[in-house]
Each structure stands twice: as structure tokens, then as C-alpha cells.
């Protein structure tokens, strides 16, 4: 991001804009989650509001993007682990694959094991990031000479730069939708979903802004540009030589939470689609521990294939496009269901509707349009993957008709 937007105000604007977008989305999707308390995420909402094919399209892209998120985070873990354990240096893909497989086996044991792992890793992640923020903001240290920031692009080049930077923001904030994938597994979704989504987004906005302000204090934006381990560089400025080792360990621990969460989410989407006869019935298979086993290992296989590409930037561009396209259809579903099913109970109603949902939908469309203009290659790859869902849908529909 710093390389694309070598301006502190624009850099921070991107983070604030991403947080506000996530907040508006959380407000809107909380209504859908409490109205339709079924596990499976955005597929469930879009299927009910817009029909089978739009639902399948969202389920397909949501599943791939969740697997892609898992792959991207696992690759980062592999890159951070190399300097800590010398035999792993240069083997990020191997480490990433091992992490993904380990969490797959853990969740195969049952939902209790996966939940316990998520509680522990999330707690350690929050503790690690808050400790890092506090140390950088409040401990004295000698700042290194700042590298001059690169020139800020103008015109279309600035739009392209902002789109590429914002893709990273979208990817980083994504996860606020996590609660809606487990609606029917909650005791009181009417209360739990708004608290988890809206409250979670507000906390994460504060944490990410504090983290970036801390990074900027330790690493000027010119020095930040092109640095693949900004957190480690910032920690080294504060703690000295041992800072790099400390921060790599903390970051690995914190990123494990994301891998586990994505494993949990990725198995719920095919389960919901299969129950609606939009995927083979085998995807509904659940073991004694409550884990959708077929869906779990199918998602693990896709994740391993994405890791094998070892192309973080390409994966990131695909994910951002998929995330926002799915959000747009989910936001549209709020309008459709308000009109079609006005009397359906809604334990939580979107605050500020229709303006909040409308702004979120307009922002999604604007981002997708800007992505096509600013990152045409990435957009084409995303659209081709979406197009690949059409023959799969037709094949499954044909099989259902023949039965």
C-alpha cells in the first residue's frame, strides 16, 4: 500500500474508507443473518432473494475466495517462518501447505476442537497486536533516517494505485462476515450476529488504525514502501536486533487464527449449497464431531492448489474482486427482501436503511468499476473464474432434472 500510495493522508484514507465500508456492510448483513438464521453465509441470502443461479454464483465465488484467503495468509506465515528456522528459508509454500493441513486435521476431529483453537488463536492475536501498538507508540527509540517517499501518481495512474492499495484493505478487513456462516449453530442469532459483526468491525477499525499509526511512527512511509515485513522493521526500530525475531513469532501466532477461521467458514458454504441441491449431496456429510468432512477436505485441496501458485498479489486481486461482488449482491438482497417479504420477522433491522445499505451497494459497484479500469488483468482473471461456474451450474441442474 505504501508503495502504491506514498502519501500518509491517502494511505490512512484508504484504511478509514475500508473500515467504513465494512461497517456499513456489517449493519446490512446483520439484518439478513437474523432474518434467515441458516449457516452458509451470503449464499443463503442471495439464493432466497435473487434465485438459484445468483445464489450459486455467490456460493462458488465465496468458497473460492475463502480458500484463497486461507492460502494467502498461509503463504505469509511461510514467509515469516523462513528467517526464524533456517531450513525453512525459501520454502514458504511447503510451510503454508503444512499449516493448512494441520488445521484441516484439527477440525476433522470436530467442531469443539476447531472452536477451541479459534478462541485461543484469536485471543493471542489480539494480545500480540495490542502489545505491538503499545510498544511502538509509547516506548522511546531512535528513528532511522527516512527514505524519501516516491512521487504520488496523478490522473488514471492515481486511480490504479488506489484500487490496488484498496484491494489490500478489503482483504485485510474481510472476516467481519464470519458470524453469518454459523447462524443456525448459535443459541441466539438475533443478538449474537449484530454484536459479532458490528461490534467486531468497530474494534478492528480501531485496532488497524492504531497499528498503522504505530508503523508510521517507526517506519516512515518512504521506507515502508516495498518492505515485505513492515511489522518486523518497526519492531526492530523499537526493540533492536531481537525485535525482528519477536515480531515474526507474534505475527505467525496471530495469523494462525485467520487460517483456522477460514477453514471453519470454507466448509460451511458447500454444505449449505449441497443441502439446496446446488452441489453433490456428498458435501452434506458431517462426522460425529459436527464437521462437514467432504466440504472440509475439498476446500483444503483448493487451498493447496492456490498455495502452489505462490503468487500472493494475484490471489489478493482475485479475492478483493470476489469479496466486493458478493457484498454487492448481498446488499441488493436486503432491498429485494424488504420489498418482497416485508412481514418476515427481523430481530435486527439495518440502522439507517435505505441510506446505509444504499451507500454500501453504491460503493461496491464503484469499486468493481474502478477495478476493471485500474486493474484490467486482475478483473479479467476474476471474471473468468466466475464464468467457470456456469457450466458447473448447468451440469448440476441437468443432473437434478434427470433425477
C-alpha positions as CSV (number, residue, x, y, z in Angstrom):
1,X,0.0,0.0,0.0
2,X,2.8,2.4,0.9
3,X,4.4,1.7,-2.5
4,X,1.2,2.5,-4.3
5,X,0.2,5.5,-2.2
6,X,3.4,7.2,-0.9
7,X,1.3,9.8,0.9
8,X,0.4,9.4,4.6
9,X,-3.0,11.1,4.3
10,X,-4.1,9.0,1.3
11,X,-2.6,5.9,3.0
12,X,-4.8,6.5,6.1
13,X,-7.8,7.5,4.0
14,X,-7.7,4.0,2.4
15,X,-7.8,2.4,5.8
16,X,-10.6,4.6,7.0
17,X,-12.6,4.1,3.9
18,X,-12.2,0.3,4.1
19,X,-13.3,0.4,7.7
20,X,-16.4,2.4,6.9
21,X,-17.3,0.1,4.0
22,X,-17.0,-2.9,6.3
23,X,-19.1,-1.2,9.0
24,X,-22.0,-0.3,6.5
25,X,-21.8,-3.9,5.3
26,X,-22.0,-5.3,8.8
27,X,-25.1,-3.2,9.5
28,X,-26.8,-4.5,6.4
29,X,-25.8,-8.2,6.6
30,X,-26.7,-8.4,10.3
31,X,-30.3,-7.9,9.2
32,X,-30.2,-10.8,6.7
33,X,-28.4,-13.0,9.2
34,X,-31.1,-12.5,11.9
35,X,-33.9,-12.8,9.4
36,X,-32.6,-16.0,7.8
37,X,-30.6,-17.8,10.6
38,X,-29.2,-20.6,8.4
39,X,-25.5,-21.5,8.2
40,X,-23.8,-20.9,4.8
41,X,-23.1,-17.2,4.7
42,X,-24.0,-14.9,1.8
43,X,-25.1,-17.8,-0.5
44,X,-28.2,-18.3,1.8
45,X,-29.3,-14.7,1.5
46,X,-28.7,-14.3,-2.3
47,X,-30.3,-17.6,-3.1
48,X,-33.5,-16.6,-1.3
49,X,-33.6,-13.1,-2.7
50,X,-32.3,-13.4,-6.2
51,X,-32.7,-17.1,-7.2
52,X,-30.7,-20.3,-7.8
53,X,-28.1,-19.1,-10.2
54,X,-27.1,-15.8,-8.5
55,X,-27.0,-17.9,-5.3
56,X,-24.8,-20.5,-6.9
57,X,-22.6,-17.7,-8.3
58,X,-22.1,-16.2,-4.8
59,X,-21.6,-19.6,-3.2
60,X,-19.0,-20.6,-5.8
61,X,-17.0,-17.3,-5.6
62,X,-17.4,-17.1,-1.8
63,X,-16.0,-20.6,-1.4
64,X,-13.1,-19.9,-3.7
65,X,-12.3,-16.6,-2.1
66,X,-12.4,-18.1,1.4
67,X,-9.9,-20.8,0.2
68,X,-7.9,-18.0,-1.4
69,X,-7.8,-16.1,1.9
70,X,-6.6,-19.2,3.7
71,X,-3.9,-19.7,1.0
72,X,-2.7,-16.0,1.2
73,X,-2.5,-16.0,4.9
74,X,-0.7,-19.3,5.0
75,X,1.9,-18.0,2.4
76,X,2.6,-15.1,4.7
77,X,3.1,-17.5,7.6
78,X,5.6,-19.4,5.5
79,X,7.5,-16.2,4.5
80,X,7.7,-15.1,8.2
81,X,8.9,-18.5,9.3
82,X,11.9,-18.8,7.0
83,X,14.2,-16.4,8.8
84,X,13.3,-18.0,12.2
85,X,14.1,-21.6,11.2
86,X,16.9,-21.6,8.6
87,X,15.9,-25.0,6.9
88,X,12.5,-23.4,6.1
89,X,14.1,-20.4,4.3
90,X,12.8,-20.3,0.7
91,X,10.2,-23.0,1.4
92,X,7.2,-20.7,2.1
93,X,4.8,-22.9,0.0
94,X,5.8,-26.0,2.0
95,X,5.2,-24.3,5.3
96,X,1.9,-22.8,4.2
97,X,0.7,-26.2,3.0
98,X,1.7,-27.9,6.3
99,X,-0.2,-25.2,8.3
100,X,-3.4,-25.7,6.2
101,X,-3.2,-29.5,6.5
102,X,-2.7,-29.3,10.3
103,X,-5.8,-27.1,10.8
104,X,-7.8,-29.4,8.5
105,X,-6.9,-32.4,10.6
106,X,-7.6,-30.4,13.8
107,X,-11.1,-29.5,12.6
108,X,-11.7,-33.1,11.3
109,X,-11.7,-34.1,15.0
110,X,-14.9,-32.0,15.5
111,X,-16.3,-28.5,15.8
112,X,-15.3,-28.3,19.5
113,X,-11.6,-28.7,18.6
114,X,-11.9,-26.0,15.9
115,X,-13.8,-23.6,18.1
116,X,-11.3,-24.0,21.0
117,X,-8.4,-23.4,18.5
118,X,-10.2,-20.2,17.3
119,X,-10.8,-18.9,20.7
120,X,-7.1,-19.4,21.7
121,X,-5.6,-18.1,18.5
122,X,-7.9,-15.0,18.4
123,X,-7.0,-14.1,21.9
124,X,-3.3,-14.4,21.2
125,X,-3.7,-12.4,18.0
126,X,-5.4,-9.5,19.8
127,X,-2.9,-9.6,22.6
128,X,0.1,-9.6,20.2
129,X,-1.2,-6.7,18.1
130,X,-2.2,-4.6,21.1
131,X,1.2,-5.2,22.7
132,X,2.9,-4.2,19.5
133,X,0.9,-1.0,19.2
134,X,1.6,0.0,22.8
135,X,5.3,-0.6,22.5
136,X,5.8,1.4,19.3
137,X,3.5,4.3,20.3
138,X,4.8,4.7,23.8
139,X,8.4,3.4,24.1
140,X,11.2,5.8,23.2
141,X,13.5,4.8,20.3
142,X,15.9,6.4,17.8
143,X,14.2,6.8,14.4
144,X,16.3,5.7,11.4
145,X,16.8,8.3,8.6
146,X,13.7,8.3,6.4
147,X,13.8,7.1,2.8
148,X,12.3,9.8,0.6
149,X,8.8,8.9,-0.5
150,X,8.2,8.2,-4.2
151,X,6.2,10.6,-6.3
152,X,2.5,10.4,-6.0
153,X,0.9,9.4,-9.3
154,X,-1.8,11.5,-10.9
155,X,-4.8,11.0,-13.1
156,X,-5.6,7.5,-14.1
157,X,-2.4,6.3,-12.6
158,X,-3.6,7.5,-9.2
159,X,-6.9,5.7,-9.6
160,X,-5.0,2.5,-10.5
161,X,-2.7,2.9,-7.4
162,X,-5.7,3.5,-5.1
163,X,-7.5,0.4,-6.5
164,X,-4.5,-1.8,-6.0
165,X,-4.0,-0.4,-2.5
166,X,-7.6,-0.7,-1.6
167,X,-7.6,-4.4,-2.7
168,X,-5.2,-5.0,0.2
169,X,-7.5,-3.1,2.6
170,X,-10.6,-5.1,1.5
171,X,-8.7,-8.3,2.0
172,X,-7.4,-7.3,5.4
173,X,-10.8,-6.2,6.8
174,X,-12.6,-9.2,5.3
175,X,-13.7,-11.6,8.0
176,X,-16.3,-9.3,9.5
177,X,-18.9,-11.6,7.8
178,X,-17.6,-14.6,9.7
179,X,-20.5,-14.9,12.1
180,X,-23.2,-15.2,9.4
181,X,-21.7,-18.5,8.3
182,X,-22.7,-20.2,11.6
183,X,-26.2,-18.7,12.2
184,X,-28.0,-21.9,12.9
185,X,-25.2,-23.1,15.2
186,X,-25.8,-20.1,17.5
187,X,-28.1,-20.1,20.5
188,X,-29.5,-16.6,19.9
189,X,-28.6,-15.4,16.4
190,X,-30.8,-12.3,16.8
191,X,-28.5,-10.9,19.4
192,X,-25.2,-12.7,18.6
193,X,-24.9,-11.7,14.9
194,X,-25.2,-7.9,15.3
195,X,-22.9,-7.9,18.3
196,X,-20.3,-10.1,16.5
197,X,-20.4,-8.3,13.1
198,X,-20.9,-4.6,14.1
199,X,-19.1,-4.7,17.4
200,X,-16.3,-6.7,15.8
201,X,-15.8,-4.2,12.9
202,X,-15.7,-1.3,15.3
203,X,-13.0,-2.9,17.3
204,X,-11.0,-3.9,14.2
205,X,-11.2,-0.4,12.7
206,X,-9.7,1.0,15.9
207,X,-7.0,-1.7,16.1
208,X,-6.0,-1.4,12.4
209,X,-5.8,2.4,12.5
210,X,-3.7,2.3,15.7
211,X,-1.5,-0.4,14.2
212,X,-0.8,1.7,11.1
213,X,-0.2,4.9,13.1
214,X,2.3,2.9,15.1
215,X,4.0,1.6,12.0
216,X,4.2,5.1,10.5
217,X,5.9,6.4,13.7
218,X,8.6,3.7,13.5
219,X,8.9,3.4,9.7
220,X,8.3,6.5,7.5
221,X,6.1,5.8,4.5
222,X,9.1,6.1,2.1
223,X,10.9,3.3,4.0
224,X,7.7,1.3,4.3
225,X,7.3,1.1,0.5
226,X,8.5,-2.2,-0.8
227,X,9.2,-3.6,2.7
228,X,7.6,-7.1,2.9
229,X,8.0,-7.2,6.7
230,X,6.9,-3.8,7.9
231,X,5.9,-5.1,11.4
232,X,9.3,-6.7,11.8
233,X,11.1,-3.5,10.7
234,X,9.0,-1.4,13.2
235,X,9.7,-3.9,16.0
236,X,13.5,-3.8,15.2
237,X,13.4,0.0,15.5
238,X,11.9,-0.3,19.0
239,X,13.5,-3.5,20.4
240,X,16.7,-3.6,18.4
241,X,18.1,-6.8,16.8
242,X,15.8,-9.1,18.8
243,X,12.7,-7.2,17.6
244,X,12.7,-9.0,14.2
245,X,12.5,-12.4,15.9
246,X,9.9,-11.3,18.4
247,X,7.6,-9.8,15.9
248,X,7.8,-12.7,13.4
249,X,6.8,-15.1,16.2
250,X,3.9,-12.8,17.2
251,X,2.7,-12.4,13.6
252,X,2.8,-16.1,13.0
253,X,0.7,-16.8,16.1
254,X,-1.8,-14.1,15.1
255,X,-2.1,-15.3,11.5
256,X,-2.9,-18.9,12.6
257,X,-6.2,-17.5,13.8
258,X,-7.1,-16.5,10.3
259,X,-6.2,-19.9,8.8
260,X,-8.4,-21.7,11.4
261,X,-11.3,-19.3,10.8
262,X,-11.2,-19.7,7.1
263,X,-11.1,-23.5,7.4
264,X,-14.3,-23.2,9.5
265,X,-16.0,-20.9,7.0
266,X,-14.9,-22.7,3.9
267,X,-16.6,-26.0,5.0
268,X,-20.0,-24.3,5.7
269,X,-20.5,-22.8,2.2
270,X,-20.5,-26.2,0.2
271,X,-22.6,-27.7,3.0
272,X,-25.4,-25.1,2.5
273,X,-25.2,-25.3,-1.3
274,X,-25.4,-29.1,-1.2
275,X,-28.5,-29.0,1.0
276,X,-30.1,-26.8,-1.6
277,X,-29.1,-29.4,-4.3
278,X,-26.6,-27.0,-5.9
279,X,-23.7,-29.2,-5.2
280,X,-23.4,-33.0,-4.9
281,X,-25.1,-34.4,-1.8
282,X,-21.8,-35.8,-0.5
283,X,-20.9,-32.3,0.6
284,X,-23.6,-32.5,3.3
285,X,-21.7,-35.3,5.0
286,X,-21.0,-34.4,8.6
287,X,-18.9,-36.5,11.0
288,X,-19.8,-37.3,14.7
289,X,-17.9,-34.2,15.8
290,X,-20.1,-31.9,13.7
291,X,-17.5,-31.2,11.0
292,X,-18.6,-31.2,7.3
293,X,-15.9,-33.6,6.2
294,X,-16.3,-33.7,2.5
295,X,-16.5,-29.9,2.3
296,X,-13.6,-29.5,4.7
297,X,-11.2,-31.6,2.6
298,X,-12.5,-30.2,-0.8
299,X,-11.7,-26.7,0.5
300,X,-8.3,-27.8,1.7
301,X,-7.5,-29.2,-1.7
302,X,-8.4,-26.0,-3.5
303,X,-6.3,-24.0,-0.9
304,X,-3.3,-26.2,-1.5
305,X,-3.6,-25.7,-5.3
306,X,-3.7,-21.9,-4.8
307,X,-0.6,-22.1,-2.5
308,X,1.2,-24.0,-5.2
309,X,0.9,-20.9,-7.5
310,X,2.9,-19.0,-4.9
311,X,1.6,-15.7,-6.2
312,X,0.3,-13.6,-3.3
313,X,-0.5,-10.4,-5.4
314,X,-2.6,-12.4,-7.9
315,X,-4.5,-14.1,-5.2
316,X,-5.1,-10.8,-3.5
317,X,-6.6,-9.2,-6.6
318,X,-8.9,-12.1,-7.2
319,X,-10.1,-12.1,-3.6
320,X,-10.9,-8.4,-3.4
321,X,-13.0,-8.6,-6.6
322,X,-14.9,-11.6,-5.4
323,X,-15.4,-10.2,-1.9
324,X,-16.9,-6.9,-3.2
325,X,-19.0,-8.6,-6.0
326,X,-20.6,-10.9,-3.3
327,X,-21.2,-8.0,-1.0
328,X,-22.9,-6.1,-3.8
329,X,-25.4,-9.0,-4.4
330,X,-25.9,-9.3,-0.6
331,X,-26.7,-5.6,-0.2
332,X,-29.1,-5.9,-3.2
333,X,-30.7,-8.8,-1.4
334,X,-31.6,-6.5,1.5
335,X,-33.6,-4.3,-0.8
336,X,-35.3,-7.2,-2.5
337,X,-36.3,-8.9,0.7
338,X,-37.6,-5.7,2.3
339,X,-39.9,-5.3,-0.7
340,X,-40.9,-9.0,-1.2
341,X,-41.1,-10.1,2.4
342,X,-42.0,-7.0,4.5
343,X,-43.7,-9.1,7.2
344,X,-40.9,-11.6,7.8
345,X,-39.6,-11.2,11.4
346,X,-36.3,-9.3,11.5
347,X,-34.8,-9.4,15.0
348,X,-32.4,-6.7,13.8
349,X,-33.2,-4.1,11.2
350,X,-30.4,-2.3,9.3
351,X,-29.7,1.0,11.0
352,X,-30.2,3.9,8.7
353,X,-31.8,1.8,5.9
354,X,-32.1,2.5,3.0
355,X,-29.2,5.0,3.1
356,X,-26.6,2.8,4.8
357,X,-27.3,-0.2,2.6
358,X,-27.5,2.1,-0.5
359,X,-24.2,3.7,0.2
360,X,-22.6,0.2,0.7
361,X,-24.1,-1.0,-2.6
362,X,-23.0,2.1,-4.5
363,X,-19.5,1.8,-3.0
364,X,-19.3,-1.8,-4.1
365,X,-20.3,-1.0,-7.7
366,X,-17.9,1.9,-7.8
367,X,-15.0,-0.3,-6.6
368,X,-15.8,-3.0,-9.2
369,X,-15.9,-0.4,-12.0
370,X,-12.7,1.1,-10.8
371,X,-11.1,-2.3,-10.6
372,X,-12.0,-3.0,-14.3
373,X,-10.4,0.3,-15.3
374,X,-7.5,0.3,-12.9
375,X,-6.6,-3.4,-12.8
376,X,-8.0,-4.9,-16.0
377,X,-5.8,-8.0,-15.9
378,X,-6.9,-8.9,-12.4
379,X,-10.5,-8.2,-13.2
380,X,-10.4,-10.5,-16.3
381,X,-9.0,-13.3,-14.2
382,X,-11.8,-12.9,-11.6
383,X,-14.5,-12.8,-14.3
384,X,-13.1,-15.9,-15.9
385,X,-13.2,-17.8,-12.6
386,X,-16.8,-16.6,-12.2
387,X,-17.6,-17.7,-15.8
388,X,-16.3,-21.2,-14.9
389,X,-19.2,-21.6,-12.5
390,X,-21.7,-21.5,-15.4
391,X,-21.0,-25.0,-16.9
392,X,-20.8,-26.4,-13.3
393,X,-24.3,-25.0,-12.5
394,X,-25.8,-26.3,-15.8
395,X,-24.3,-29.7,-15.2
396,X,-25.7,-29.9,-11.7
397,X,-29.1,-28.6,-12.8
398,X,-29.2,-31.1,-15.6
399,X,-28.4,-34.0,-13.2
400,X,-31.1,-32.8,-10.8
401,X,-33.7,-32.6,-13.6
402,X,-32.8,-36.2,-14.8
403,X,-33.3,-37.5,-11.2
